[in-house]
Amino acid sequence: MNSKIVECVPNFSEGRDLDKIEKIVDSFRGKNNIKLLNYEADKDYNRVVVTVIGEPNAVKDAVIKAVGVASELIDLNNHEGQHSRMGSTDVIPLIPIKNITTKECIALANEIGQEIAKNYNIPVFLYEEAANNLDRKNLAHIRKGQFEGMKTKIKEDNWKPDYGENKIHRTAGVTAVGVRKPLIAYNINLDTDDINIANKIAKCIRHSNGGFRYIKAGGIKIEEKGITQVTMNITDYTKTSIYRVFETVKMEARRYGVNVLGSEIVGLVPMEALIDSATYYLGLNDFSVEKILETNLIE
């Protein structure tokens, strides 16, 4: 089959109210030509990450519907969480998977952005490969100031949204729609409640401060567990491996007398990335995806 397949990983600013989460996720259930792969809510981040794949138009229709549901259920004026956010639907990344080009995904991102602004009066910024200028390529630059700061930021000449008015939605804020490669959302837990230590370690590994080229990282405090996390996005796992980042964080943590408790992956992860780390830790020679039992069963 030559069907075009795109992955979409929308992030919604609700990780605590299960009823609201299920209503948002229902937008992706029982639809033709789309498959809900995963959704993962985090109470501390107050955020849910949904992963779907499918035919481009089916994905477009479902995610636009989900944005509408989220805008009705989530009021960012009453929202708090550890993760930065600027919209009830904070970000909608599209990832080309099969028989679809980056250029086609950019066109799809524009269609989605236009519909969101038209249907819900939510301003939309395009980012990463879909960005129309360099200032908007990096999602962090767009999100800086978050929902509260965006009220005035969006009125600046250089921050006019790509779609919609230069005025945020009163409760739903703004949304970013972009096109990117598959990334890995990865968190490493530290046995300390000192956020300064987590921030120093994050600064050491992130690219903007001279760390790994494909790492965006920060420190957060998990009050409920009395620990901190180095939270990161690995934007190109083929160039910066999970194991290399993990070992570096362990080494840096020892400088402060801190231990790594473990780590977690948010959402889905490419098999190749896990094989890479397994090969390193087990000292495997000439190991590849072809030696995975399940891969051969699928074939």
Stockholm file with secondary structure:
# STOCKHOLM 1.0

chainA/1-299         MNSKIVECVPNFSEGRDLDKIEKIVDSFRGKNNIKLLNYEADKDYNRVVVTVIGEPNAVKDAVIKAVGVASELIDLNNHEGQHSRMGSTDVIPLIPIKNITTKECIALANEIGQEIAKNYNIPVFLYEEAANNLDRKNLAHIRKGQFEGMKTKIKEDNWKPDYGENKIHRTAGVTAVGVRKPLIAYNINLDTDDINIANKIAKCIRHSNGGFRYIKAGGIKIEEKGITQVTMNITDYTKTSIYRVFETVKMEARRYGVNVLGSEIVGLVPMEALIDSATYYLGLNDFSVEKILETNLIE
#=GR chainA/1-299 SS CCCCEEEECCEESCSSCHHHHHHHHGGGTTCTTEEEEEEEEETTTTEEEEEEEECHHHHHHHHHHHHHHHHHHCCGGGCCCSSCCSBSEEEEEEEEEESCCHHHHHHHHHHHHHHHHHHHCCCEEEEETTCSSGGGTSHHHHHTTHHHHHHHHTTSGGGCCSBSCSSCBTTTBCEEEEECCCCEEEEEEESCCCHHHHHHHHHHHSGGGTSCTTEEEEEEEETTTTEEEEEEEESCTTTSCHHHHHHHHHHHHHHTTCCEEEEEEESCCCHHHHHHHHHHHHTCSSCCGGGCHHHHHHC
#=GC SS_cons         CCCCEEEECCEESCSSCHHHHHHHHGGGTTCTTEEEEEEEEETTTTEEEEEEEECHHHHHHHHHHHHHHHHHHCCGGGCCCSSCCSBSEEEEEEEEEESCCHHHHHHHHHHHHHHHHHHHCCCEEEEETTCSSGGGTSHHHHHTTHHHHHHHHTTSGGGCCSBSCSSCBTTTBCEEEEECCCCEEEEEEESCCCHHHHHHHHHHHSGGGTSCTTEEEEEEEETTTTEEEEEEEESCTTTSCHHHHHHHHHHHHHHTTCCEEEEEEESCCCHHHHHHHHHHHHTCSSCCGGGCHHHHHHC
//
